[in-house]
Amino acid sequence: MNKKSLLFIVLITTSVAKVLACTSFGFLTNIGTVIAKNSDYYYDKQSVEVLVPNKQFAIWYNNPYNNNFKVFAQMANNNVKMGINEVGLTAMEEDPILVKNPNQRRYIQPIGGTAECMTLWGILQNFKTVDQVLTYLNAIFSHASPNYYEVADAHKILIVEVAFSTNDTDTTRKFSYRVLSKTGDSYTHTNIYQDARFINLNRLSVNPYATQGAEARNTRIKELLSTSDRSESNVLSWFLDTKSSVRNPKDNKWCLATSLFNSYLGQNTKVDTAILHSDAIGTVASMFVFNNSTPQQTKVIVRLVNKITTDAKGNQTIFYNETKLHLADLFVGHYTFTEKKFTRLAPINGICE
């Protein structure tokens, strides 16, 4: 398989209202860190690419590191959504709640700032560790697009929330951050602000049902983190979880769009990721990074959804490919995918199991 290949992302839109949906989590172990993201989007072609150093990020914000790392990235519409560099530094992002007039300057990066996809690329090209990123935290995130960002190496996980501005003329953005560094520490994130200073921004959502869905997904992934064995096999199963009891009186299939694994097909009974389906949304890409303090043992798992079919009872069969790679394999094209599938039962009275 060449360096451009289909992947398994996550963003979400419905006939009720457009809504973004991603879920990420991470935790520290006694040998490293684990960080993962489900990326939901319209069912469409996605890609994985190896990005060579970009001149735009040479000596980015005058940092002295300028490592010029290559980046293995999951891409959507030519935008980096999550990735890992040659030494294992990993970065990903989740979009905030959808607001009215989302292209208004206050809801994106300030003039001269950096969009979320380019922020990820700049971090991964230039920096080797979370500690290096921390020395340039203000330079990077005060000029970044309002989003939720996570950066991890084998020893620490950095979580950053960049807030919307209150007007269109601000030249910087406020942000908050925290760093996890102890074995057992964990985080979860979906598409809503969690920091107490920014939580009121969630009221700007144009779709309260989507906000409820984001809250439900965050509750569910927290539950799995706190009650489940954190073995590799269990962790990999979490992003195939289809449970949701979030109801929408306008749509009895809404739970399909609010579970950790999303598969809201709208009026479609079948989708194929080789074709754009602008009226169907769901989990299209996932990435798990098991970052080990011994770099040669760092593992990356990628899933790609191929298609979904629906039977007469409304049960879905999800077909996807999965590959497990070591860090060195990412940059030499050693991608071998195994075809897998699972069944998602139809909602009963608006509830998904």
C-alpha positions, -999 to 999 in steps of 0.1 A, spaced: 0 0 0 14 34 -8 18 63 16 -17 76 7 -43 52 19 -78 52 33 -82 56 71 -109 55 97 -119 91 109 -147 108 128 -170 139 123 -207 139 123 -236 157 106 -274 150 106 -305 160 88 -316 177 121 -285 200 122 -249 197 115 -229 186 144 -192 177 149 -184 146 169 -150 133 179 -139 114 210 -104 111 225 -89 97 256 -55 90 271 -38 76 302 -3 69 315 10 34 322 42 21 339 59 18 305 45 48 286 13 65 275 -18 55 256 -37 81 235 -65 75 210 -91 93 189 -122 84 170 -127 108 142 -162 112 128 -171 128 95 -192 125 64 -187 90 48 -161 99 22 -126 90 12 -101 96 40 -63 92 38 -32 84 57 -1 102 45 36 106 54 42 144 54 77 156 47 89 188 65 71 219 55 91 251 50 63 270 66 72 255 99 110 260 97 120 276 130 83 279 139 77 307 164 115 310 166 119 277 184 155 264 186 146 227 180 136 227 143 138 189 142 123 186 107 105 154 116 84 135 91 48 131 102 25 101 98 -9 117 97 -45 109 93 -59 134 69 -94 147 60 -98 171 31 -60 177 31 -61 186 68 -42 169 95 -66 155 121 -42 133 141 -6 121 137 27 109 151 62 119 142 94 99 138 103 99 176 67 91 187 54 125 197 16 123 190 -9 151 185 -46 152 178 -76 176 180 -113 177 184 -136 204 170 -157 225 194 -194 227 194 -210 241 162 -220 277 166 -240 301 145 -218 318 119 -188 295 126 -166 313 101 -167 345 121 -132 355 131 -139 351 168 -146 314 163 -114 307 144 -77 316 147 -68 353 149 -55 370 118 -19 357 114 -27 327 136 -26 290 128 -56 267 119 -59 235 140 -46 212 113 -15 233 108 -10 236 145 -8 198 147 17 197 118 38 224 132 41 207 166 49 173 152 75 186 127 94 207 153 92 191 187 104 159 203 87 159 237 59 175 256 84 194 276 97 211 245 61 220 235 55 235 269 83 260 265 64 274 235 29 269 248 19 306 248 34 313 213 15 283 198 -19 282 214 -25 320 219 -26 321 181 -43 288 174 -78 281 163 -104 275 191 -102 237 194 -93 210 218 -57 197 214 -38 168 229 0 161 227 17 130 241 51 114 243 60 83 263 61 102 296 35 130 296 2 140 280 -7 177 274 -43 187 271 -52 222 258 -85 240 253 -84 271 231 -114 294 237 -136 314 213 -130 351 215 -157 376 224 -151 398 194 -136 396 159 -106 420 165 -88 401 192 -52 393 181 -49 363 205 -70 335 220 -73 325 256 -64 289 264 -61 265 293 -39 235 297 -30 207 320 -3 180 320 -6 144 330 26 128 343 17 101 369 10 65 362 -28 60 361 -36 96 352 -61 99 324 -82 123 304 -112 122 281 -125 147 256 -153 151 231 -167 183 215 -175 205 245 -154 227 267 -145 212 301 -124 240 317 -145 260 342 -134 293 326 -147 283 292 -177 260 300 -202 288 294 -192 288 257 -210 255 253 -243 275 255 -235 288 220 -242 254 205 -268 256 177 -279 220 184 -286 211 221 -291 174 211 -255 174 197 -242 189 230 -261 162 250 -245 136 227 -210 150 234 -217 149 271 -230 113 268 -199 102 249 -176 118 274 -195 100 303 -193 67 285 -156 68 278 -149 79 314 -170 49 325 -149 25 304 -117 41 316 -127 37 353 -144 3 353 -126 -17 325 -93 -34 323 -69 -12 304 -53 -40 285 -47 -34 248 -75 -56 237 -100 -38 259 -88 -4 249 -92 -13 212 -128 -24 219 -139 9 234 -141 28 201 -165 1 188 -189 7 216 -224 15 203 -244 22 235 -263 54 238 -296 65 254 -295 101 242 -330 108 227 -341 133 202 -379 137 197 -374 147 161 -353 116 153 -357 81 168 -324 71 153 -304 98 171 -286 74 193 -267 61 163 -251 96 162 -242 99 199 -224 66 208 -186 63 208 -189 45 175 -211 66 153 -230 53 123 -259 77 114 -269 69 78 -299 92 76 -322 78 49 -294 56 34 -294 18 40 -259 15 27 -228 37 26 -194 31 10 -165 54 19 -153 54 -17 -182 77 -24 -192 110 -7 -223 108 14 -231 143 25 -263 131 42 -246 104 63 -221 107 91 -202 84 114 -169 70 125 -146 68 95 -112 67 111 -95 58 144 -60 59 157 -45 44 189 -9 51 199 7 30 226 38 51 232 65 32 249 96 46 267 115 22 245 106 38 211 111 5 191 82 -9 211 58 20 203 27 7 185 1 24 164 -32 9 155 -53 23 126 -88 14 116 -106 22 83 -143 18 77 -150 5 43 -188 3 41 -219 -2 62 -250 -21 52 -285 -23 68 -308 -53 68 -346 -54 69 -347 -51 107 -324 -21 107 -294 -39 120 -261 -26 106 -231 -45 95 -199 -24 97 -170 -35 75 -135 -21 84 -98 -28 80 -73 -27 108 -35 -25 109 -11 -27 138 23 -11 132 54 -3 150 68 32 149 95 25 123 69 9 100 50 41 97 76 58 76 85 30 52 51 20 41 47 -14 58 9 -13 61 -9 -47 61 -46 -44 68 -69 -72 81 -105 -71 71 -130 -72 100 -167 -66 106 -192 -64 134 -230 -60 138 -247 -30 153 -283 -37 164 -311 -14 154 -323 12 180 -352 1 202 -374 30 213 -346 54 205 -320 36 226 -288 19 211 -272 -11 227 
